[in-house]
């Protein structure tokens, strides 16, 4: 799938707690993201994705003006992730690792602990 959608960005700093939720209702995906610490939030709606076949979820480190390892905060842990289908049943997750080349960063990696927890590793 080559299309993607994104909401307005929110600012975060090291040790901020981020909360997100994706909910499908009436053929619409509603995606919420909130920085509990910085009290910012963003959201987005999409009618483009099929409930069962077109959904991909990413745990990502994104940023602007990143030129070296000193420009990223360090390892980032995603935890307490819950994936449910429309009947509230558990969804089996298959994690895949993708690390973009040419970022100027070294030591990038991913540690998957379970369906509900993963860490993005950086050099700092």
VENDASUL-V276937 format. One record per backbone hydrogen bond with DSSP energy under -1.0 kcal/mol. NH is the residue of the N-H (numbers start at 0). CO is the residue of the C=O. E is the energy in kcal/mol with one decimal. If there is no record, write none. Layout:
# VENDASUL-V276937
{{NH & CO & E} {NH & CO & E}}
This chain:
# VENDASUL-V276937
{{15 & 12 & -2.1} {18 & 33 & -3.0} {20 & 31 & -2.2} {22 & 29 & -2.7} {24 & 27 & -2.5} {27 & 24 & -1.2} {28 & 45 & -3.1} {29 & 22 & -3.0} {30 & 43 & -3.0} {31 & 20 & -3.1} {32 & 41 & -2.4} {33 & 18 & -3.1} {34 & 39 & -3.2} {35 & 16 & -1.9} {38 & 34 & -1.7} {41 & 32 & -2.6} {43 & 30 & -1.9} {45 & 28 & -2.2} {53 & 49 & -1.0} {70 & 67 & -2.0} {71 & 68 & -1.3} {75 & 119 & -2.4} {77 & 117 & -3.4} {80 & 115 & -1.9} {84 & 88 & -2.5} {87 & 84 & -2.3} {90 & 82 & -1.9} {108 & 120 & -1.7} {110 & 118 & -2.6} {112 & 116 & -2.1} {113 & 116 & -2.0} {117 & 77 & -2.4} {118 & 110 & -3.0} {119 & 75 & -3.1} {120 & 108 & -3.1}}
